[in-house]
Amino acid sequence: MKAARAGAIVLLALVGLAALTPRRWASGSYEEQFRALPDAPPSAQFPLGTDAVGRDRLSRLLYGTRVSLLLAPAAALLSCLAAGALGGLAGYAGGWIDSTIVAAADFFLSLPWLLLLLIVRACLPLNVSPAASVMITFSLLGVLGWAAPARIVRAAVRKLMDSDFVFMARARGSNPWRLLWRQLLPNVAPVLLAQFWIAVPAYILTETTLGMLGLGVAEPLPSWGGLLRELEAVAPFTQPHLLAPAILLAAVIGSLQLALPKEDFSI
């Protein structure tokens, strides 16, 4: 298991390094068009060929990887911060505050999450700039994904409320906010870290699904979902280089699952 974890970390580091330095590995920018070479097969200049308008597929894959590896963790961080604040408040305060937050979380969890995301994203303008589409997509992921981790944080805080160190803090006159922010939330940090690592691959896959439906990151900025849309019009096994985004996506998701062992998240 340690060897698998080490291999996963090395793979993620290599993918991250390649995504951060795409110009060292690709012929040009993700939007540069080589109009004389549309749909070119793999070659020394273009290891993954070019697309229908002559853009280097390797460059687009590397830039699309950068988008996912940078912004999916940012969206996961946003949802985990919201979950920590709301779940911690619900577990500590109890009463009507707890009931209200739990009811809101149950409402979000009862909705078909992906369908809700599709509806919200489809209601927004499709002709937004690439930068705006990136912010919109991953902000929605972060805002809509707080409910499940908030319930877990709430349960952890409720359990900690009966612990000895909380009784000692109360006996020494610790005020409620200090007790919440200095005693309880730091002790549920491993829980939040676990939820963060669960959310990152989930958000990557969700963005990929949105991109395949044309509701993710806008052109010409590439994303894994947008690159996988090319498979709709071709037989991938006749052009196996088109499977590169799918192979890389599977490798990254699998590596994220192996990167941190479950015992690192115990309370």
LINFEN-V385798 format. One record per helix or strand. SS is the DSSP state (a for helix, b for strand). FROM is the first residue (numbers start at 1). LEN is the number of residues. If there is no record, write none. Layout:
# LINFEN-V385798
SS;FROM;LEN, SS;FROM;LEN
This chain:
# LINFEN-V385798
a;2;19, a;22;3, b;33;1, a;35;3, b;50;1, b;55;2, a;57;37, a;95;16, a;113;11, a;130;15, a;146;15, a;164;8, a;176;12, a;189;24, a;224;9, a;236;3, a;240;20, a;262;4
